[in-house]
Amino acid sequence: MSLIHNQAMTEENLAAKRANGSTSQGPVTPAGKANSAAANLRHGLYSRKRNEVLSALGEDPEEYADLMNSLEHNWVERLEGELVQRIGHTLWRMKRAENTQEKLALNRIQAVREAQQSAAGPRLVRAHENLDCYDDLGAALDRRSTGPTSDEIQTFVEHFRDDPSEEMQEFLSLLKPLKTLPKGPERKAACREARVRLRQMEESYRSVCIRFAEQVEEMQSPESLAALAAPQNDMALLAQKVEDSTLRQLWRLSNMLFRIGKGARKQRDVKNEDRTDYVYENTGGDDKMSS
């Protein structure tokens, strides 16, 4: 995008500019030359008037000059300092991306847990209530002298009235005559048949409850939670990409810093090749350096 305002062109303006351009010798005044030089300015990478470009881009020319001066005096030390700052900034970005991923994973785990509890909680409560009804009626049928009372039978019937299974509806039909049957062999036979059927139904239902409880427990296992913690949505995948990108940048910066430091040490070693290994400090005495 040009850094100066472009005039809106019409067909009449365009024709007039073409006619004038054939006789024009270009800008004459300094202001006109400067305006013409900046007409197609898009960036300052190849500009000769660097300070003007930096100012136009909102940057500080003095800061740029300080950077160039420090590099001219000791480019190794300045470059190492810049790399250390960039490494620190990269590590901080990695930490930020990691915290973002952990927060997103925690939100996913909490959401799934709430959904599982809202779905499995009522079913578990209902299962315990059903088992309690089985146990109560079973204890009543075990009373061989009297068997279950009419109220006990009615409580069981009311609890399982909405059960659509054919087995339960047949069992409820079997219980209803026990309300009015008097004591005697016929009532004992009906109680015995109901007791056998109830135990079969209770055993089958208890197995279903156990499998359901195992499934709920498996959903809360560390393996399932680890699967939920893996990046899934776009935000989590973006945070993962940011962390991977900053990790590669950290490797490049660290490698560059190591190479610069190694090169600086090698340069110092080359400068010190002609120096003797013996260093003698003159303390003002008459002692001599031993050979």
Secondary structure, DSSP 8 states (H G I E B T S, - for coil): --SS------HHHHHHHHHHHTT-----SHHHHHHHHTTT---SSS-S-HHHHHHHTT--HHHHHHHHHHHHHHHHHHHHHHHHHHHHHHHHHHHHHHHHHHHHHHHHHHHHHHHHHHHHHHHHHHHHHHHHHHHHHHHHHT-TTT---HHHHHHHHHHTTT---HHHHHHHHHHGGGGT--SSHHHHHHHHHHHHHHHHHHHHHHHHHHHHHHHHHHHTSHHHHHHHHS--SHHHHHHHHHHHHHHHHHHHHHHHHHHHHHHHHHHHHHHTTTS-S------SSS-----
